[in-house]
Amino acid sequence: MKVLGFNPLSIGTSNLDESVAFYQDVLGMELIPTYNFGFKTKYLRCGDLQLHIFELEDHVSVRQH
């Protein structure tokens, strides 16, 4: 079986604004509405796929998936 895509992919970062700028400016992804989880999170879209980026401190979060 061949994987044809993903939805969503979640990535932790130490700098949310810098990471979002990279995905928007370099890869052309679109910022889309994001749920309020009580911690810094942004959603981006690439076609019908989503990338969820959240800010981490110094450890791997249980939210990473």
KAMOPE-V71818 format. One record per helix or strand. SS is the DSSP state (helix for helix, strand for strand). FROM is the first residue (numbers start at 0). LEN is the number of residues. If there is no record, write none. Layout:
SS;FROM;LEN  SS;FROM;LEN
//
This chain:
strand;8;5  helix;15;10  strand;29;3  strand;40;6  strand;48;7
//
